[in-house]
Amino acid sequence: MKNLWISIKFTLAMCVVLFVGYVLVLRLVAWVASPNDGEAALVEYNGKVVGAANVGQAFTDSVYFWGRPSNVDYNGGGSGGSNKATTNPEYLAQVEERVDAFLAAHPYLSREEVPAEMVTASGSGLDPDISIRGAEVQIRRVAGARGMSEAEVKKIVEENIHKPWLGLFGTYKVNVLKLNVALDAAQNK
């Protein structure tokens, strides 16, 4: 019986040590490998927090750059994709609706020029970034809606391009929230 209690105590101690150790290892990896030491990258404008740069948000006004669509309405508590195959009729109809809506807001584009990311949701539904091409096709709309020149808006886009980590890992991308905050700041100078 004494050996059983020793075994139980040892097992419980190992569970606690491994649990704490696992959490500490994850925290260390997040601290070393991720931006902001693994914490949310809060974005401020005029002294107020307007969002987290690492979580996508809905921008629908024509004066703002739009991010990727979300199958979870940008709800961080329930992130996820649609799990529908690219041959699913419902999925195809949804993408067609998004293409039509995007073209209605960007009549200067042809169907073939619409970046796929602007009409398809990411796996998490919370992707905060778009490609450089995704931003470029929106410059004309945003500039017109804001009464700015396309050159001014393009310059702000170029200033907000994030390069791959260490020049190797990831892609060139633009954070939609940071870009929109930069636009507001530039226009309110």
N, C-alpha and C positions, 0 to 999 in steps of 0.2 A: 504494500500500500504506500509505503514511503517513497519507493521508486516512481510510482504513478504520480504522486504530487510533485516530485522533482521534475518529471517529464512535462507535466502540465505547466509548471512555472517556467521552465526553459522554453517551451513552445510559445507561451504568452510573451515572454521577454523578447524572443526572436521576432515575433509579429510586430511588437512595438518598435524594435530597432529597425527592422526592414521597412516598416511603414514610414517612420521618420526619415530614415536614410533615403528612401525612394523620393520622398517629397523634397528633401534637401538637394538631391542630385538633379531633379527636374528644375528646381529653382536656380541652381548653379548654371545649368545649361541655358535656361532662359536669360539669366543675367549676362552670360558671356556671348551668346549667339544672337540674341534678338535686340532690336532697337529699344531704347528706353528701359533697359534692364528688365525686360519682361513685363513691364507695366503698360497700361493704356497710355497712348500718346494723346493727351488732351490738347485740343486746339482752342485758343482764346482769340476773341476779337473784341476790342474796346473793353478789355478787362473782364469779360464774361466768357465762361467755357461754352463753346457752341457745339462741341461734339468730340468724339474720339477718332483720330486719324486712321486707326486700324480697324474700324467698323464702318461698312458702307451705310449711306443714308440716302433717303429719297429726295432728289432735287427734280422738280417738275416745272418750275418757272423758266421762261425762255431766257431770262437774264443770267441763268446759271448753267454751268456744264452739268450734264447728266451722267450718272454712273451706270453700272450694269443693272439690269432688272433683277429683282429678287423674288424668289418663289415663296419667301416667308415674310414679305413686307418689312424687311430689314429688322426683324425681331431677333435680337441676339440670344434670347432665351430659347428659341426654337429654330436654330439654324439648320439648313439642309437644302438639298436640291429637290427636283421634282420626281426623280427616279423614273422618268418616262424615257423610253428609247427614242432615238432620232427618227424612227419610222412610225411612232405612235401618232395617229391622226389628231388627237387632242393637242399633243405637243406641237405638231406642225402647224395647226390652226393658230395656236397661241403665238408662235414665232411670226407667222404671217401678219397677225394683228399688230405685233410690235414693229415689224418692218413698215407696215402701212402708216402707223402713228409716227414713226421716226421720219419717214419720207414727207409726211404732211408738215412737220416742223422744219424739215430741211429740203425744200423743193428743188434746190440746186443740185441735189445728188441723184444719181441713178440707183436703181435697186442693187446693182452689183457693187456700188461704192459704199454701201452700208456695212460697217465693220460688224462681224458676227457677234462680238462681245457686247455690242449695244442692243442686241435683240435676244440674247440668250443669257440666262442666269448662271451664276457660278455654282459650284458644288455646295458651298456653304450658304449662298444667298446673301452674303454679307461682304462681298469683295469691295474694298474701298478704292481700288485703283482702276484706271483704264489705260489702254495703250496710248502711245503718242498719236497713232492714227485715229483712235477713238476721240481724242481731244481735237485733233486738226480738223476733222469734218464738222465740228461744232463751232469753230471759231467764227465763221460768218454769221451764224444765227445769234450767238452771244454778243458779238460786236454790234450788230444791228439793233438788238433789243436794249443794249446799254447806251447806245449813241456814241460808241467808241470806234476808233478805226480798227480794222482787222490787224494792222501791224502792231498796235498797242496790245491787243488781246493776245496775239501770237507771241509777243515778247514775254508776257506774263506766263503763258504756257511753257515756253522754253526755260524760264527761270524755275519752274516747278517740276521739271523732269528729274526723276530719281533714277540713278544709274544702278546697274547690278552690284550687289554686295561684293566687295573686293574686285570688282570688274569682271567677275566670273559667274557668280551665282545669282540667278534671277534674270529679269528682263528690264528693259527701260520702261518706265511707267510714270503715270501722273496720278497723284492722290487727289481725288475729286474735291474733298472737303477743303484741303489746304489751298487748292487752286481757286475755289470759289471765295474763300476768305481773302486771298491775295487780290482777287478782282475787286471785291468790295473795298478793301483798303486802298487800292490804287485809285479807285473812282472817288473815294471820299477824302482825298488829300486836299 
